[in-house]
Amino acid sequence: MNLRSKHKIEAAFSMSSMTDVIFLLLIFFMLTASFITPSGLPVNLPSSKSSEIVIQKVSVTITDDLQYYVDQKKVTLGQLEGVLRNAFSGKEGVVVLHCDKKVPVDNLVQVASIATALEARVSIATKPN
């Protein structure tokens, strides 16, 4: 008695459709990824465990020698409120503070209080650990 089937099943698996799907996913993620270029002057940022990227509207940089820059334009502390008010010009304000590690907290708080007085959201730029 012959119990074997006349049709043999092949155990091979074609990987071509799987590679097509992988390449399509790769292209999709490459096109939808947001490429964020760091802005601000090169300062020695403090590090943190969680560093969230925020879409920048206005960048305020305080260097270690207490020089103030708004979007890479040098300003004084007295001019800072007027420059930020003009930068927001009726839009929702978002300020990202790029402060050197050596900057005293008082200077950081002064800039943050000016920004919050203009009803802007304030975040501090850090580098990831």
C-alpha positions as CSV (number, residue, x, y, z in Angstrom):
1,M,0.0,0.0,0.0
2,N,1.5,3.3,-1.1
3,L,0.5,6.2,1.3
4,R,2.8,8.8,-0.1
5,S,1.3,11.9,-1.8
6,K,1.9,12.5,-5.4
7,H,2.5,16.3,-4.7
8,K,5.6,17.2,-2.9
9,I,5.7,20.3,-0.8
10,E,8.9,22.4,-1.1
11,A,10.4,23.6,2.2
12,A,12.1,26.7,0.6
13,F,11.1,30.2,1.5
14,S,11.5,33.1,-0.9
15,M,13.1,36.2,0.8
16,S,12.6,38.6,-2.1
17,S,9.2,39.9,-0.8
18,M,10.6,40.3,2.7
19,T,13.5,42.4,1.4
20,D,11.1,44.6,-0.6
21,V,9.1,45.3,2.6
22,I,12.2,46.1,4.5
23,F,13.5,48.5,1.9
24,L,10.1,50.2,1.7
25,L,10.1,50.6,5.5
26,L,13.6,52.0,5.4
27,I,12.7,54.6,2.8
28,F,9.5,55.5,4.7
29,F,11.4,56.1,8.0
30,M,14.2,58.1,6.2
31,L,11.7,60.4,4.6
32,T,9.6,60.9,7.6
33,A,12.4,61.5,10.1
34,S,12.9,65.1,11.1
35,F,16.4,66.3,10.6
36,I,17.1,68.9,13.3
37,T,20.2,70.9,13.0
38,P,21.5,72.3,16.3
39,S,21.3,76.1,16.5
40,G,22.9,78.4,18.9
41,L,26.5,79.2,19.6
42,P,28.9,76.5,20.7
43,V,28.7,76.5,24.5
44,N,29.5,73.7,27.0
45,L,26.0,72.5,27.8
46,P,25.2,70.6,30.9
47,S,24.1,67.0,30.5
48,S,20.9,65.3,31.6
49,K,19.5,61.8,31.4
50,S,16.5,62.8,29.4
51,S,17.1,65.3,26.6
52,E,14.0,66.1,24.7
53,I,14.3,67.9,21.4
54,V,12.1,71.0,21.1
55,I,11.3,72.8,17.9
56,Q,13.1,76.1,18.4
57,K,11.5,79.5,17.9
58,V,14.0,81.7,19.6
59,S,17.4,80.6,20.8
60,V,19.0,82.6,23.7
61,T,22.6,81.7,24.4
62,I,24.6,82.8,27.5
63,T,28.3,82.2,27.1
64,D,30.7,81.5,30.0
65,D,31.8,85.2,29.9
66,L,28.2,86.3,30.4
67,Q,27.6,87.5,26.8
68,Y,24.0,87.3,25.6
69,Y,23.0,86.2,22.1
70,V,19.5,85.9,20.6
71,D,19.6,83.7,17.5
72,Q,23.4,84.4,17.2
73,K,23.0,88.2,17.4
74,K,24.8,89.8,20.4
75,V,22.5,91.8,22.7
76,T,22.7,93.2,26.2
77,L,20.5,92.1,29.1
78,G,18.7,95.4,28.9
79,Q,17.9,94.9,25.2
80,L,16.8,91.3,25.7
81,E,13.1,92.0,26.5
82,G,12.6,94.2,23.4
83,V,14.4,91.8,21.1
84,L,12.3,88.8,22.4
85,R,9.1,90.9,22.1
86,N,9.9,91.6,18.4
87,A,10.9,88.0,17.8
88,F,7.5,86.8,19.0
89,S,5.5,89.5,17.4
90,G,2.1,88.2,18.5
91,K,2.9,84.5,18.0
92,E,3.3,81.9,20.7
93,G,6.8,82.2,22.1
94,V,9.1,79.4,22.7
95,V,12.6,80.2,24.1
96,V,15.4,77.6,24.2
97,L,18.1,78.6,26.6
98,H,21.6,77.5,25.7
99,C,23.7,78.3,28.8
100,D,27.2,77.3,29.6
101,K,27.9,75.2,32.7
102,K,29.8,78.0,34.3
103,V,26.9,80.6,34.0
104,P,25.5,81.4,37.4
105,V,21.9,80.5,38.0
106,D,21.0,84.1,38.6
107,N,21.6,84.9,34.9
108,L,19.6,81.9,33.8
109,V,16.7,83.0,36.0
110,Q,16.8,86.6,34.7
111,V,16.4,85.4,31.1
112,A,13.7,82.9,32.1
113,S,11.7,85.5,34.0
114,I,11.9,87.9,31.0
115,A,10.6,85.2,28.7
116,T,7.8,84.1,31.0
117,A,6.8,87.7,31.5
118,L,6.3,87.8,27.7
119,E,4.1,84.6,28.1
120,A,6.7,82.4,26.3
121,R,7.5,78.8,27.1
122,V,11.0,78.3,28.3
123,S,13.2,75.2,28.0
124,I,16.8,74.6,28.8
125,A,19.1,73.0,26.2
126,T,21.2,70.0,27.5
127,K,23.3,67.4,25.9
128,P,22.3,63.8,26.4
129,N,24.4,61.6,28.8
